[in-house]
Amino acid sequence: MLNRVRSAVAHLVSSGGAPPPRPKSPDLPNSASAPPAAPPQAPRSPPARAGSGSAAPARTVEARASFCRPTFLQLSPGGLRRADDHAGRAVQSPPDTGRRLPWSTGYAEVINSGKSRHNEDQACCEVVYVEGRRSVSGVPREPSRGQGLCFYYWGLFDGHAGGRAAEMASRLLHRHIREQLKDLVEILQDPSPPPLCLPSTPGAPGSSDSSHLVGPQSCWSSQKEVTHESLVVGAIENAFQFMDEQMARERRGHQVEGGCCALVVVYLLGKVYVANAGDSRAIIVRNGEIIPMSREFTPETERQRLQMLGFLKPELLGGEFTHLEFPRRVQPKELGQRMLYRDQNMTGWAYKKIELEDLRFPLVCGEGKKARMMATIGVTRGLGDHNLRVCSSTLPIKPFLSSFPEVRVYDLTQYEHCPDDVLVLGTDGLWDVTSDCEVAATVDRVLSAYEPNDPSRYTALAQALVLGARGTPRDRGWRLPNNKLGSGDDISVFVIPLGGPGSYS
């Protein structure tokens, strides 16, 4: 009898009940006010449903429901199923309608060949309005949309150990940037140098005269010069940090267990700011010339930073790792011998006598795509990863992972761009098998086949780049025309035109 009751309850739940919705991250202050210049957003693509008659367990349904793609793709449930198909690996792009992404931006993506259950990349493209929080005089200003600023925003987020961190960053990072810019609206519109301090509101703590605390004039130089450009860079850097902190606060309630690399572009007041934390890459192709706009952050490129941290705080190594690097793992039989090594201060190699602590696992090991930090992770900057531990250990890895991006600036007003000049953003799925020169060649080949004023040319270019990196299915996996392995990773690409009709509308 008891079994019958259980069966009846289970049938009732599976047929009529619905799983509770996954809690969403609370919005940042004033996030409900939509930017006036932003185009209306389509609802986020609905989660794909299991086919009728499926007897999949509840955890499979929940995992499937968590799969989502960028809003601007406007995928139907059937489109989501195709986007989640590892065998077909269909390329996804926004629909070819009159409603295009800002600047006629091109976008394309494809899922991995089985590396992870779902596509762990996410993307975001927004027009964001920033309303000033205060005036330079310290008196709160009356809300006026004419006094604000708009910035254009593109973001690629390459998730690992799950896609939740990438999805969260795609929804919220641009809002953190907006919050950081609120105090700068009037300052950025004023051609005079930025003030050293922002005055507090009259009557507020700290507004009293404190001139008696200032010492006599010293021999030190006068105030450092701070540019408007550096204020925007600082705002973006702080936004990354606050995004990472929010992930740390909410990682349990929202199951943000993994992490993500983040590559972000902000266009504001004539300048393009490219912020990168991870191993994604951005390049500008201008009149055939390649201009790097980012660099990858891996255990190899950041070896000295990681070693310095391990040297200064050996407790972070837990007695399991050594901050020194050797050409290979040291063997016990080599105790007392002299072996090549380098420490946190060295770019070259030298010999040292092998001691007992040198038998520990190196903090950085391997090379190329196989390089790992603490034998666990292949990137050293990004967002999230607050729960990440060394395999078979309780040793946390997060202290060595930085959330701060490197920000590079490109002044669009300094050059006269043609419609074939583009900024290409791609996750590492593109760059693992495609060089900068090959991307530039594809840019020339594809764009030359279209009229300069055809806005669909940039989507076609993004699709060509994704297809070129994915390859075609053959007996031994996905292959490139030269029969080398294509990318088995998730691939996401933005193509942003820097000149030509409609680029700045």
Order of alpha helices (4+ residues) and beta strands (2+ residues): alpha-alpha-alpha-beta-beta-beta-alpha-alpha-alpha-beta-beta-beta-beta-alpha-beta-beta-beta-beta-beta-beta-beta-beta-beta-alpha-alpha-alpha-beta-beta-beta
